[in-house]
């Protein structure tokens, strides 16, 4: 019996989508309509079928956000440097970035450590690209990837403007995500982040079906205006 996701198990089409998507300017905030302009009919068809999949069918229970409103217009470009070199530009709604800046300043004052933003706002279209990238990375093991990467529409990385916005952090003291939970930055976040409206979304045994992600923190505040 053919499984509902097997249409994604096509290295040629997935590879072509990824190659085209990563060439799009400001790809992290692109819309589906803009993405589809760069794809051929078979690639668009695959993406549209992907959007019809329900993560609960695969044991993942997450909040569905309204993605019909498109990408928020008021996103800040976040430029960061590590060891004197600029990192890839990230994007955040202004209230979320201001909350992060205040929290990071207090963290530095109390510990001498800082956080960097590994991933901020990601549009639903870019979330689909992230999913396909990981699908290819893990040799099209779909049932593994659904535990690692949220479906487009279900990611807190585009929970704005519903008043939620995820940030994946990386510690200035150690850039390896595998040891993030052992860093002083994580310990401080665990004790203090709630004071700045940041909460750990995917704790151990979180019940969503998504793996434990100590670097993934979600800001919950006032719903945004576009």
Beta strands, then each sheet from edge to edge (+ up, - down):
strand 1: 75-78
strand 2: 81-82
strand 3: 85-86
strand 4: 90-93
strand 5: 115-119
strand 6: 164-171
strand 7: 198-200
strand 8: 216-220
sheet 1: 1+ 4-
sheet 2: 2+ 3-
sheet 3: 5+ 6- 8+ 7-
end
